[in-house]
Amino acid sequence: MGPSKTCVVKFIRKGEKGDKGDPGQKGEDGKSYTLKGHADHHAEKWDQVDGSTPSGLWLVDEVDGNSFQEGDEQARRYQGTNDDIEILPVNVYTGDGYIIGKNLWVWNGSSWQNIGEFTGPQGPKGDDAVVVEVNPSAILHKKATTKSTYVIAVRVKDGENYVSEGPGTNQFRAAITLPTGLDKVINGNPVGDTTNRFWFSIAANASVTGSITIDVTYKNLTRTKTISFATVADGQSIQGKKGPMPRGPQYFDQISDGYQFYAGVDDEDIRDIVVYNNNYYTCIKTHIKGSDDVTTNSDGTKVLSSTYWHLGAKMDLVATYLLLAQYALIKNLGVETIDMRDKDGNVLFQAKDGNVLCKTGTFENVTVTGNLKGVSGTFYKLSALNNVGQEAASIYFSNEGRLTFEGDIYNQGHDGKRNRSYRFYSSDIWCRGGFGAAERNTLLVKGSYGYYYVNGVDKAGIKVNFDKATYGKTTYYKLACYGRDGDYAGFPVDTIIFQCPSAYYYDLIAFSSQRIMCVNGNDKQAIGIFSNGNVVSWNGGEIAEVIKIPLGNNFFSPAKDQSIPGVGLLIGAFRDNNWS
């Protein structure tokens, strides 16, 4: 027998529940983020990025051993290789986020933090695209001494297309339930037709009030529509909702194809009446006028299609002879609406709901009080009156096509909506007197980018990255001296100040005869500007004016290759302002 082993079993009695502990410290508030876009790479230090590193937008924690501060350039766009590196800074603030691959990176104030995979919430289920159309939506039957027959049309629209009726998977089936007193009439539908029609009758002298139920099955789903049916006898009235207003009668042949006809259903406030071949028709289906509006009977006569139109007598379609009259004299008339339209149905004159609309007409000796809102018009002279009714200034529209101002032109002030001063745009200005400017249109060049000060040098400029090109072995940048797009479109530059950290070379893209004062604002760094293919150096602190000569033998001789940088650009005298 081997050595014995002793097992010790401890029984611990569960004690009573202790007192509630002290509350823990409040956790940090969660941080929101602002999604700025996509980035390509992340690096802890900028020295990890060199000429062999893939280009794109880099998210960087430190540069030269220094941490970034709020609003600094924690993101940089890296382009090029060891021989030609271009770095474009991107300012970032706490909470700004970029997506790299599937992960979200957020700047927390001191470094970039990988939040994890970025997935948006599942969107809500879209609406059912299937629409069931039932026409008419209600039936009011006038009690008659003969049997009356009615028809109900049913259509199903899936998206933009109507579905054919039938037993197929992608077809619809419809069933009708009639109230007591209405009898179904057997009448088949054409195979593959997009409309399922139900005929039913009501006996002579019968009175039926109830609901007709239409059950429509499509793609294993059943949708139910209800149509009210009511009977009214002579002298009996039923209060219903306000019906559509008749429009017309209009001559059908005088209406252009593409015109919108309305049947006055589904809350439409218009029901069209037309005249065709001396017959009167009411629209029973809202549609666009086309070739299918007209059909030919067996006897060769042309009529309007029963699909869209109902043939009726004159008095069935209009309330009084007045509506059919081409011209009538009325001494006293009280109406809610007056509507006058052209042959295409466009409103020319309308008096409705207390408003008057008039799009044509001739007015003579008209006095207008209150506010006058104009769109366009013809005038010879407009006068401005002072507070005592005297003419203080005027504008003339002469026979020569000149606009003449008698008085001062004042175009000063601040545009609050655009947060800038008002501007005066003009193609040509011929100044026949004194001319002065308190400020020049300035472009500040910082190297591969610059700022157009369109609102003055005391306001923020518009940053623009310059296009880069190569001439021989020299890499240079093209400076547009006339704004191309955005808020600086059409901005003519007449002063360029260079503040470059190293030697850069430029081609000034200017208009013919445009003059520009070029100033090197860095007294310790030279820059170069092309003049007819040659680089002219602006040493630190130097200033000189340039002019773009119109190309051609009449202005510029001998002619130069127009593809070379600086072609036609001539440079004036230099002045070195040495302040360092």
C-alpha positions as CSV (number, residue, x, y, z in Angstrom):
1,M,0.0,0.0,0.0
2,G,1.3,3.4,-0.9
3,P,1.5,6.4,1.3
4,S,-1.8,7.7,2.5
5,K,-3.1,11.1,1.5
6,T,-5.1,13.5,3.6
7,C,-7.7,15.8,1.9
8,V,-8.9,18.9,3.8
9,V,-12.4,20.1,3.0
10,K,-13.3,23.6,4.1
11,F,-16.9,24.7,4.6
12,I,-17.4,28.4,4.3
13,R,-20.6,29.9,5.5
14,K,-22.0,32.6,3.4
15,G,-22.2,35.8,5.3
16,E,-24.8,38.5,5.2
17,K,-24.9,41.1,2.4
18,G,-22.5,43.9,3.1
19,D,-23.2,47.6,2.9
20,K,-23.3,49.4,-0.4
21,G,-19.9,50.6,-1.5
22,D,-18.9,54.1,-2.3
23,P,-19.8,55.3,-5.8
24,G,-17.1,55.0,-8.3
25,Q,-15.5,57.9,-10.2
26,K,-17.4,59.4,-13.1
27,G,-16.2,58.1,-16.4
28,E,-15.0,60.3,-19.2
29,D,-17.6,61.8,-21.6
30,G,-17.7,60.0,-25.0
31,K,-16.2,62.0,-27.8
32,S,-18.1,62.7,-31.0
33,Y,-16.3,62.9,-34.3
34,T,-16.6,64.7,-37.6
35,L,-16.1,62.5,-40.7
36,K,-13.8,64.4,-43.1
37,G,-13.3,61.8,-45.7
38,H,-10.9,59.0,-46.6
39,A,-7.1,58.8,-46.0
40,D,-4.5,56.4,-47.4
41,H,-1.9,55.8,-44.7
42,H,-0.9,56.4,-41.0
43,A,2.5,57.1,-39.5
44,E,3.6,57.9,-36.0
45,K,6.4,60.2,-37.2
46,W,6.9,62.1,-40.4
47,D,10.4,60.8,-41.0
48,Q,8.9,57.4,-41.7
49,V,7.6,58.9,-45.0
50,D,10.2,59.2,-47.7
51,G,10.5,59.1,-51.5
52,S,9.9,55.4,-51.7
53,T,6.7,55.6,-49.7
54,P,3.4,55.4,-51.6
55,S,1.8,58.8,-52.2
56,G,-1.6,59.8,-50.9
57,L,-3.1,61.4,-47.7
58,W,-1.0,60.5,-44.6
59,L,-2.2,60.8,-41.0
60,V,0.9,61.7,-38.9
61,D,1.2,61.9,-35.1
62,E,4.6,63.8,-34.9
63,V,6.9,65.9,-37.1
64,D,10.6,66.4,-36.3
65,G,10.0,65.1,-32.8
66,N,7.3,67.7,-32.0
67,S,3.7,66.9,-31.3
68,F,1.1,68.8,-33.3
69,Q,-1.1,71.5,-31.7
70,E,-4.8,72.1,-32.2
71,G,-5.4,73.2,-35.8
72,D,-1.9,72.2,-37.1
73,E,-1.2,70.1,-40.1
74,Q,-1.7,66.6,-38.6
75,A,-2.5,65.3,-42.1
76,R,-0.3,65.8,-45.1
77,R,-0.8,64.9,-48.8
78,Y,2.4,63.4,-50.1
79,Q,3.0,63.4,-53.9
80,G,6.0,62.5,-55.9
81,T,9.4,60.8,-55.4
82,N,12.8,61.6,-54.0
83,D,13.6,63.7,-57.0
84,D,10.4,65.7,-56.8
85,I,8.5,65.8,-53.6
86,E,5.4,67.9,-53.0
87,I,3.7,68.1,-49.6
88,L,0.3,69.6,-49.3
89,P,-0.8,70.3,-45.7
90,V,-4.2,69.6,-44.3
91,N,-5.4,71.3,-41.1
92,V,-7.1,69.0,-38.5
93,Y,-8.9,69.6,-35.3
94,T,-9.8,67.4,-32.4
95,G,-12.6,65.1,-33.3
96,D,-11.8,65.1,-37.1
97,G,-12.0,61.5,-38.5
98,Y,-10.8,59.8,-41.6
99,I,-11.4,56.3,-42.9
100,I,-8.4,54.1,-43.8
101,G,-9.6,50.9,-45.4
102,K,-12.5,49.9,-43.2
103,N,-11.3,51.5,-40.0
104,L,-12.1,55.0,-38.6
105,W,-9.1,57.1,-37.3
106,V,-9.9,60.1,-35.1
107,W,-7.5,62.9,-34.0
108,N,-7.8,63.0,-30.1
109,G,-5.8,66.2,-29.7
110,S,-2.3,64.5,-29.5
111,S,-2.4,61.5,-31.8
112,W,-4.5,59.6,-34.3
113,Q,-6.6,56.9,-32.6
114,N,-7.9,53.8,-34.5
115,I,-11.6,53.6,-33.4
116,G,-12.2,50.3,-35.3
117,E,-14.2,49.2,-38.3
118,F,-16.6,51.9,-39.6
119,T,-20.1,50.6,-40.4
120,G,-23.2,52.7,-40.8
121,P,-26.6,51.7,-39.4
122,Q,-29.0,49.7,-41.5
123,G,-31.4,51.9,-43.3
124,P,-35.2,51.5,-43.0
125,K,-37.2,49.3,-45.3
126,G,-38.2,51.1,-48.4
127,D,-41.8,51.8,-49.3
128,D,-43.9,49.4,-51.3
129,A,-43.6,50.3,-54.9
130,V,-46.8,48.5,-55.9
131,V,-49.8,50.8,-56.5
132,V,-53.4,49.6,-57.0
133,E,-55.5,52.0,-59.1
134,V,-59.3,51.7,-59.0
135,N,-61.5,54.0,-61.2
136,P,-64.0,55.4,-60.3
137,S,-63.3,55.9,-56.6
138,A,-67.0,56.4,-55.8
139,I,-70.4,55.9,-57.6
140,L,-73.5,58.0,-57.2
141,H,-76.4,56.4,-58.9
142,K,-79.5,58.3,-59.9
143,K,-82.6,56.2,-59.5
144,A,-84.0,55.4,-62.9
145,T,-87.0,53.6,-64.5
146,T,-84.6,51.4,-66.5
147,K,-81.7,49.1,-65.6
148,S,-78.3,50.9,-65.3
149,T,-74.9,49.4,-65.9
150,Y,-71.6,50.5,-64.5
151,V,-67.9,49.4,-64.9
152,I,-65.0,49.5,-62.5
153,A,-61.5,49.4,-63.9
154,V,-58.6,48.0,-61.9
155,R,-54.9,48.4,-62.6
156,V,-51.7,47.5,-60.8
157,K,-48.5,49.5,-61.2
158,D,-45.2,48.0,-60.1
159,G,-42.6,50.8,-60.0
160,E,-42.9,52.6,-63.4
161,N,-44.7,49.8,-65.3
162,Y,-48.3,48.5,-65.3
163,V,-48.8,44.7,-64.6
164,S,-50.9,42.5,-66.9
165,E,-53.9,40.7,-65.5
166,G,-53.7,36.9,-65.4
167,P,-52.8,33.8,-63.4
168,G,-49.0,34.1,-63.8
169,T,-46.5,34.8,-61.0
170,N,-45.9,38.3,-62.2
171,Q,-49.5,39.0,-63.0
172,F,-52.3,40.2,-60.8
173,R,-55.8,38.9,-60.1
174,A,-58.8,40.9,-58.9
175,A,-62.1,39.9,-57.3
176,I,-65.1,42.0,-56.6
177,T,-67.7,41.8,-53.8
178,L,-71.0,43.6,-54.5
179,P,-73.6,44.8,-52.0
180,T,-77.1,43.3,-52.2
181,G,-79.0,44.8,-55.1
182,L,-76.1,45.0,-57.5
183,D,-75.7,42.2,-60.0
184,K,-72.4,41.2,-61.7
185,V,-72.4,41.1,-65.5
186,I,-70.2,38.5,-67.2
187,N,-67.8,40.2,-69.6
188,G,-64.3,38.8,-70.2
189,N,-61.1,40.8,-70.3
190,P,-58.5,40.6,-73.2
191,V,-55.7,38.2,-72.4
192,G,-52.6,40.1,-71.1
193,D,-54.5,43.4,-70.7
194,T,-53.2,45.7,-68.0
195,T,-56.8,46.6,-67.0
196,N,-59.3,44.3,-65.3
197,R,-62.8,45.6,-65.7
198,F,-65.9,44.6,-63.7
199,W,-69.4,45.2,-65.1
200,F,-72.4,45.2,-62.8
201,S,-76.0,46.5,-63.0
202,I,-78.7,47.9,-60.8
203,A,-82.4,47.1,-61.6
204,A,-84.9,49.7,-62.6
205,N,-86.3,51.7,-59.6
206,A,-83.9,50.0,-57.3
207,S,-82.2,51.9,-54.5
208,V,-78.8,50.6,-53.2
209,T,-76.4,52.1,-50.8
210,G,-73.3,50.2,-49.7
211,S,-69.6,49.5,-50.3
212,I,-68.0,47.6,-53.2
213,T,-64.9,45.7,-52.2
214,I,-62.1,45.0,-54.7
215,D,-59.4,42.4,-53.6
216,V,-56.3,42.5,-55.7
217,T,-53.6,39.8,-55.4
218,Y,-50.1,40.4,-56.7
219,K,-46.9,38.6,-55.7
220,N,-48.7,36.7,-52.9
221,L,-50.0,39.8,-51.3
222,T,-53.6,40.9,-51.3
223,R,-54.6,44.6,-51.2
224,T,-58.2,45.7,-50.7
225,K,-59.9,48.8,-52.2
226,T,-63.4,50.0,-51.2
227,I,-65.7,52.0,-53.5
228,S,-68.9,53.6,-52.1
229,F,-72.1,53.2,-54.0
230,A,-75.1,55.4,-53.2
231,T,-78.5,56.0,-54.8
232,V,-80.2,59.4,-55.1
233,A,-83.8,60.0,-56.3
234,D,-85.1,63.1,-58.0
235,G,-85.2,66.0,-55.6
236,Q,-82.9,64.3,-53.2
237,S,-79.5,65.7,-52.4
238,I,-76.4,64.1,-50.9
239,Q,-73.7,66.4,-49.4
240,G,-70.3,65.3,-50.8
241,K,-66.9,66.8,-51.1
242,K,-66.2,69.6,-53.5
243,G,-65.8,68.3,-57.0
244,P,-63.4,69.3,-59.7
245,M,-63.8,72.5,-61.7
246,P,-64.7,72.1,-65.4
247,R,-62.0,73.3,-67.8
248,G,-63.3,74.2,-71.2
249,P,-64.9,73.4,-73.6
250,Q,-61.7,73.5,-75.7
251,Y,-61.4,72.5,-79.3
252,F,-59.5,69.2,-79.3
253,D,-57.8,69.8,-82.6
254,Q,-56.3,73.1,-81.5
255,I,-54.6,71.5,-78.5
256,S,-51.0,70.3,-79.1
257,D,-49.7,66.8,-78.3
258,G,-48.2,66.6,-74.9
259,Y,-50.9,68.6,-73.2
260,Q,-52.0,67.3,-69.8
261,F,-55.7,66.3,-69.6
262,Y,-57.3,65.8,-66.2
263,A,-60.3,63.6,-65.2
264,G,-60.9,65.2,-61.9
265,V,-60.1,62.0,-59.9
266,D,-57.8,61.4,-56.9
267,D,-58.3,65.0,-55.6
268,E,-57.6,66.6,-58.9
269,D,-59.3,70.0,-59.0
270,I,-59.8,70.1,-62.8
271,R,-61.9,68.1,-65.2
272,D,-61.4,68.7,-68.9
273,I,-64.2,69.2,-71.5
274,V,-63.4,69.2,-75.2
275,V,-65.1,69.6,-78.6
276,Y,-64.3,67.1,-81.3
277,N,-66.2,66.8,-84.6
278,N,-69.0,68.9,-83.1
279,N,-69.4,66.4,-80.2
280,Y,-68.7,67.2,-76.6
281,Y,-66.5,64.9,-74.4
282,T,-65.5,64.8,-70.8
283,C,-62.2,63.3,-69.7
284,I,-62.5,60.1,-67.7
285,K,-58.8,59.2,-67.4
286,T,-56.0,61.6,-66.6
287,H,-53.4,61.4,-69.4
288,I,-51.1,63.2,-71.9
289,K,-52.6,64.0,-75.3
290,G,-51.3,61.7,-78.0
291,S,-52.2,59.7,-81.1
292,D,-54.2,57.1,-79.1
293,D,-56.8,59.8,-78.1
294,V,-58.5,59.4,-81.5
295,T,-60.1,56.1,-82.9
296,T,-62.1,55.3,-86.0
297,N,-65.5,53.7,-86.0
298,S,-66.6,51.0,-88.4
299,D,-68.3,53.6,-90.6
300,G,-65.1,55.5,-90.9
301,T,-66.0,58.4,-88.6
302,K,-63.3,59.5,-86.1
303,V,-64.2,59.8,-82.5
304,L,-62.3,60.2,-79.2
305,S,-61.3,57.0,-77.5
306,S,-63.7,55.6,-74.8
307,T,-60.5,54.8,-72.8
308,Y,-60.0,58.4,-72.1
309,W,-63.2,60.2,-73.0
310,H,-67.0,60.1,-72.4
311,L,-69.4,61.3,-75.1
312,G,-72.2,63.4,-73.8
313,A,-74.8,66.1,-74.8
314,K,-74.0,69.8,-74.5
315,M,-76.2,70.3,-71.5
316,D,-74.8,67.3,-69.8
317,L,-71.4,68.8,-69.9
318,V,-71.9,72.5,-69.2
319,A,-74.2,74.1,-66.7
320,T,-75.5,77.0,-68.8
321,Y,-75.4,78.3,-72.4
322,L,-73.1,81.0,-71.0
323,L,-70.2,78.6,-70.7
324,L,-70.6,77.6,-74.4
325,A,-70.9,81.2,-75.7
326,Q,-67.9,82.6,-77.5
327,Y,-68.9,86.2,-76.4
328,A,-71.5,87.4,-74.0
329,L,-72.5,90.7,-72.3
330,I,-73.1,90.4,-68.6
331,K,-74.2,93.4,-66.5
332,N,-73.9,91.8,-63.1
333,L,-71.8,88.8,-62.4
334,G,-70.6,87.3,-59.1
335,V,-68.1,84.4,-59.4
336,E,-65.5,82.7,-57.3
337,T,-63.0,82.1,-60.1
338,I,-62.3,83.5,-63.6
339,D,-59.9,81.6,-65.7
340,M,-58.7,82.5,-69.2
341,R,-56.3,80.2,-71.1
342,D,-54.6,80.0,-74.5
343,K,-55.0,77.1,-76.9
344,D,-52.3,75.1,-75.1
345,G,-54.0,75.4,-71.7
346,N,-51.6,78.0,-70.3
347,V,-53.2,80.5,-67.9
348,L,-53.3,84.0,-69.3
349,F,-55.6,85.6,-66.8
350,Q,-57.0,84.3,-63.5
351,A,-58.9,85.8,-60.6
352,K,-59.0,83.2,-57.8
353,D,-58.9,83.2,-54.0
354,G,-58.5,87.0,-53.8
355,N,-55.5,87.1,-56.2
356,V,-55.4,88.3,-59.8
357,L,-52.9,86.9,-62.3
358,C,-52.4,88.6,-65.7
359,K,-49.7,87.5,-68.2
360,T,-50.7,89.6,-71.2
361,G,-52.6,92.8,-72.0
362,T,-52.2,96.5,-72.7
363,F,-52.5,99.1,-70.0
364,E,-52.6,102.9,-70.5
365,N,-52.3,105.7,-68.0
366,V,-52.0,103.4,-65.1
367,T,-51.4,104.6,-61.5
368,V,-49.8,102.0,-59.2
369,T,-49.6,102.4,-55.4
370,G,-47.7,100.2,-53.0
371,N,-44.9,97.9,-54.1
372,L,-44.2,97.2,-57.8
373,K,-42.3,94.0,-58.5
374,G,-41.0,93.8,-62.1
375,V,-39.3,91.1,-64.1
376,S,-38.6,92.9,-67.4
377,G,-40.0,95.9,-69.2
378,T,-39.3,98.8,-71.6
379,F,-38.6,102.3,-70.4
380,Y,-37.1,105.6,-71.8
381,K,-36.5,107.3,-68.5
382,L,-36.6,106.4,-64.8
383,S,-36.5,109.2,-62.3
384,A,-35.5,109.1,-58.7
385,L,-37.4,111.6,-56.5
386,N,-36.2,113.0,-53.1
387,N,-38.3,113.3,-50.0
388,V,-40.0,116.4,-51.3
389,G,-40.9,115.0,-54.7
390,Q,-38.1,116.7,-56.7
391,E,-36.1,114.8,-59.3
392,A,-32.7,114.0,-57.8
393,A,-31.3,111.6,-60.4
394,S,-32.4,109.7,-63.4
395,I,-31.5,106.9,-65.8
396,Y,-32.0,107.3,-69.6
397,F,-32.3,104.6,-72.2
398,S,-31.2,106.3,-75.4
399,N,-31.9,105.4,-79.1
400,E,-28.2,104.5,-79.4
401,G,-28.4,101.8,-76.8
402,R,-26.5,103.8,-74.2
403,L,-27.5,103.8,-70.6
404,T,-27.0,107.3,-69.2
405,F,-26.9,108.1,-65.5
406,E,-27.6,111.6,-64.3
407,G,-26.3,111.6,-60.8
408,D,-23.6,109.9,-58.7
409,I,-23.3,106.1,-58.9
410,Y,-22.8,104.8,-55.4
411,N,-21.8,101.1,-55.1
412,Q,-20.4,100.9,-51.6
413,G,-21.4,98.8,-48.6
414,H,-21.2,95.4,-47.2
415,D,-22.9,92.3,-48.6
416,G,-24.1,90.5,-45.5
417,K,-25.2,87.3,-47.3
418,R,-21.7,86.9,-48.9
419,N,-19.8,88.5,-46.0
420,R,-17.9,90.8,-48.3
421,S,-18.0,94.3,-50.0
422,Y,-20.2,94.9,-53.0
423,R,-18.4,94.4,-56.3
424,F,-18.7,96.2,-59.7
425,Y,-18.2,93.9,-62.7
426,S,-17.5,95.3,-66.1
427,S,-16.0,94.2,-69.4
428,D,-14.5,97.5,-70.5
429,I,-14.1,100.7,-68.5
430,W,-13.1,103.9,-70.4
431,C,-12.3,106.5,-67.7
432,R,-12.4,110.0,-69.1
433,G,-11.5,111.7,-65.8
434,G,-9.7,110.9,-62.6
435,F,-9.1,107.3,-61.6
436,G,-7.8,106.0,-58.3
437,A,-7.8,102.8,-56.3
438,A,-7.3,102.4,-52.6
439,E,-6.2,98.8,-52.9
440,R,-4.8,96.5,-55.6
441,N,-5.9,93.0,-56.5
442,T,-3.3,90.8,-54.8
443,L,-2.0,87.3,-55.2
444,L,0.2,85.9,-52.5
445,V,2.5,83.1,-53.7
446,K,3.8,80.6,-51.0
447,G,5.6,78.1,-53.3
448,S,3.4,75.5,-55.0
449,Y,0.2,77.2,-53.8
450,G,-1.1,80.7,-53.2
451,Y,-3.9,82.9,-52.0
452,Y,-6.2,85.2,-54.1
453,Y,-7.3,88.1,-51.9
454,V,-10.7,88.7,-53.6
455,N,-12.1,90.6,-50.6
456,G,-9.1,92.7,-49.7
457,V,-5.8,91.9,-48.1
458,D,-7.3,92.4,-44.6
459,K,-9.6,89.4,-45.2
460,A,-8.9,85.7,-45.7
461,G,-7.7,84.7,-49.2
462,I,-8.8,81.8,-51.4
463,K,-6.2,79.1,-51.4
464,V,-5.3,77.7,-54.8
465,N,-2.8,74.9,-55.7
466,F,-0.9,75.9,-58.9
467,D,-0.6,73.7,-61.9
468,K,2.9,72.2,-62.3
469,A,4.9,71.8,-65.6
470,T,8.5,71.1,-66.8
471,Y,10.5,73.1,-69.4
472,G,13.8,71.4,-70.1
473,K,15.1,70.4,-66.7
474,T,13.3,73.2,-64.9
475,T,10.2,72.4,-62.9
476,Y,7.9,75.5,-62.7
477,Y,4.3,76.5,-61.7
478,K,1.7,78.3,-63.7
479,L,0.2,81.4,-62.0
480,A,-3.2,82.3,-63.3
481,C,-3.4,86.1,-63.3
482,Y,-7.1,86.0,-64.0
483,G,-9.4,84.0,-61.7
484,R,-10.7,80.9,-63.3
485,D,-13.6,79.6,-61.1
486,G,-15.4,79.9,-57.8
487,D,-15.5,83.2,-55.9
488,Y,-12.2,84.3,-57.6
489,A,-13.6,83.8,-61.1
490,G,-12.8,86.9,-63.2
491,F,-10.4,88.3,-60.5
492,P,-7.7,90.3,-62.5
493,V,-4.4,90.2,-60.6
494,D,-2.3,93.3,-60.8
495,T,0.0,92.7,-57.8
496,I,1.9,89.4,-57.0
497,I,3.8,89.1,-53.8
498,F,6.2,86.1,-53.5
499,Q,6.8,84.6,-50.1
500,C,8.6,81.4,-51.0
501,P,10.6,79.2,-48.5
502,S,13.0,78.1,-51.3
503,A,13.8,78.7,-55.0
504,Y,10.7,78.3,-57.2
505,Y,10.1,79.1,-60.8
506,Y,6.9,80.5,-62.4
507,D,5.1,81.2,-65.6
508,L,2.6,84.1,-65.4
509,I,-0.6,83.2,-67.4
510,A,-1.8,86.7,-68.2
511,F,-4.1,88.4,-70.7
512,S,-2.7,90.4,-73.6
513,S,-1.5,93.9,-72.4
514,Q,-2.1,92.9,-68.8
515,R,0.4,94.6,-66.4
516,I,1.4,93.1,-63.1
517,M,3.7,94.4,-60.4
518,C,5.8,91.5,-59.1
519,V,7.4,91.8,-55.6
520,N,9.7,89.4,-53.9
521,G,8.6,89.8,-50.3
522,N,11.3,87.5,-49.0
523,D,14.6,89.5,-48.7
524,K,16.7,86.3,-48.3
525,Q,15.3,84.1,-51.1
526,A,15.4,84.5,-54.8
527,I,12.7,83.3,-57.2
528,G,12.5,83.0,-61.0
529,I,9.9,84.1,-63.6
530,F,10.0,83.0,-67.2
531,S,10.3,85.6,-69.9
532,N,10.2,84.2,-73.5
533,G,11.7,80.9,-72.4
534,N,14.4,82.4,-70.2
535,V,14.3,82.5,-66.4
536,V,14.7,86.0,-64.9
537,S,15.7,86.1,-61.3
538,W,13.9,88.3,-58.7
539,N,16.5,88.5,-55.8
540,G,15.3,89.0,-52.3
541,G,13.5,92.3,-51.9
542,E,13.4,93.2,-55.6
543,I,10.4,94.7,-57.4
544,A,9.7,95.1,-61.1
545,E,6.6,95.5,-63.4
546,V,5.9,93.0,-66.2
547,I,3.5,93.3,-69.2
548,K,2.1,90.6,-71.5
549,I,2.6,91.8,-75.1
550,P,-0.1,90.6,-77.6
551,L,1.4,87.8,-79.7
552,G,1.7,88.4,-83.4
553,N,3.9,90.4,-85.9
554,N,1.9,93.5,-85.3
555,F,2.8,93.7,-81.6
556,F,5.6,91.2,-81.0
557,S,8.5,90.8,-83.4
558,P,10.2,88.5,-84.1
559,A,7.6,85.9,-83.2
560,K,8.3,83.2,-80.6
561,D,7.1,79.7,-80.1
562,Q,3.8,80.2,-78.2
563,S,4.3,77.0,-76.3
564,I,7.4,78.2,-74.4
565,P,6.8,79.5,-70.9
566,G,6.6,83.3,-70.5
567,V,6.1,84.0,-74.2
568,G,5.3,87.6,-74.8
569,L,6.1,88.6,-71.2
570,L,8.4,91.6,-70.9
571,I,10.0,92.9,-67.7
572,G,10.6,96.5,-66.6
573,A,13.3,98.0,-64.4
574,F,14.3,96.4,-61.1
575,R,14.5,98.0,-57.7
576,D,16.2,96.2,-54.8
577,N,14.6,97.0,-51.5
578,N,17.0,95.6,-49.0
579,W,15.6,95.6,-45.5
580,S,17.3,92.5,-44.0
